[in-house]
Amino acid sequence: MPIYKSTTARNAACGAIVNLIDTGAPTPGYVNIYAAGGSTIIASINFSGIPAFEGTPVDGVVQISGLIGSNAINNGTAGWFSVNDGNGDVVWSGDCGTTSASALVFTDQVIISGAYIQLDVVRFTVPE
C-alpha cells in the first residue's frame, strides 16, 4: 500500500531537505553535472548564495527561478547531476535528459568544454 503525505508534511520535508544545502556550510552549495556512465565532472555551478533556495515550499515544491551558470570544464554528454552543500556532501542527485521525465532537463545533453552552462530553474519536489 502506498504512503501518502499531507501537503503540510510535504512542505516541511521539502524545506528541510533543501536547507541541508546551507547547514554548516561556509560557502554556497553547488550543482555538479557528470558525464553519462562515468564520474567525470562536466560542469560545476555554484548557487548564488546562502540560502540556496529562498521562499516557502508550496505543494511540496520549492525552486530557484533565477539564472545560475558556469563554463563547462570537460567535454561530455550530461548523464546525471548532484546537488551538494558547501562542504561537498551530496544532498540529492538525479538523471539528466532532454524530456520532463528527467530530473534535470537540457535542450542538448552534449556539452563542450568552455561552453557556458546555464540553469534557468532548479526545482526540488517531495511527491505525495
N, C-alpha and C positions, 0 to 999 in steps of 0.2 A: 504494500500500500504506500503510495507517495506521501511525502510530508509537505504540507502547505504552511507557508509563513504569512503572518498578518503583515499589512503594509507597515505598521509601526516596527515590527521585528525586522523586516527587510531594510527599512531606512536606517535602523540602528546598526545592523550588520554592515551595511554599505559604508556608513560613516566611519565605523571602527576600522574596517579594512583599509580604506584609503588613507586614514590617519596614520597607519603604520608606516607610510612613506616618510613621514616627518618625525616620528617618535625617536628621540635621542640622536637624531642626525644633525651633524654640524653643518652640512651643506644640503642643497636641494637634491631630491631624488632624480632619477633619470630613466629613460626607456632605452634598452639595448635591442637592436634588430639584428638577428642572426641569419646566416646563410642556411638555406634548406639542407637538411641532412647533416649538419655539422655544428661546430661550436665557434666558427669564425664570426666575429662581430663585424657587421657591415656598417652600422652607424650607432652612435650613442648620442641621445638627445636629452638634454637637461630640462627639467621642469623650470619654469621661470622664477620660482621662489618657494618659500615655506610660508603657508601651506601649499602643497602641490595642487590640491583641489580645494576650491573655495565654494561656499554655498552649502545648502542643506539638501540631502538626498530627497528625491520625490519619487514615489512608487518604486523604491529600491534602486534608483538610478542617480548617479552624480557624474558630471562631466566638466571638462575644461573646454571652453569654446573660445579658444584663442590660438594664435599661431605659435608653435614651438618647432624648432628645427635645428639642423646641423648639417655639415657636409659629411658625406659618406667617407669612411676610412678604408674600405675594401670593396672590391667587385663581388657581386653575388646575386642570387635570387633569394629574396626575403622568404624565409620559411617559418620562423617563429620569433617571438619577442618576449622580453621580460620587463616588468616594471620593478625598479629597485629603489630601496631607500638610500639616503645619502651615505650610509655606511657600506653599500654594495650588496646588501642582503636582498634576495628576490622576494617581493611581496605577492606578485602573481605573474603568470605567463600565459601565453596562448599562441595560436597559429596565425599566420599571415596568409592572405589570399586576395583575390580580386572581386569577391562577392560578399554580400552581407552575412553569409554563413560563417565567415572567418571572424576571429576576434579583432584583428587589425587589418583593415581593408586598404589596399593600394590600387591605384589606377593601373600601374605596371609594377610587377614584383622584381623586375630586373633592375639592379642598382649598379651604377658605375662609380668607382672611387672618385671623390671630389665633387660629385653631384650633390646639390642641396636637397635634403630630405625634409619635408615639412609635414607635420601632423596638425591637421586643421581641428580635429575633435578627438579628445581622449575621453572615453566613457567607461565607467565601471557599473555593472548591473548585478544585483542579487535577485535571482529568479524567485517566483512564487513558491 
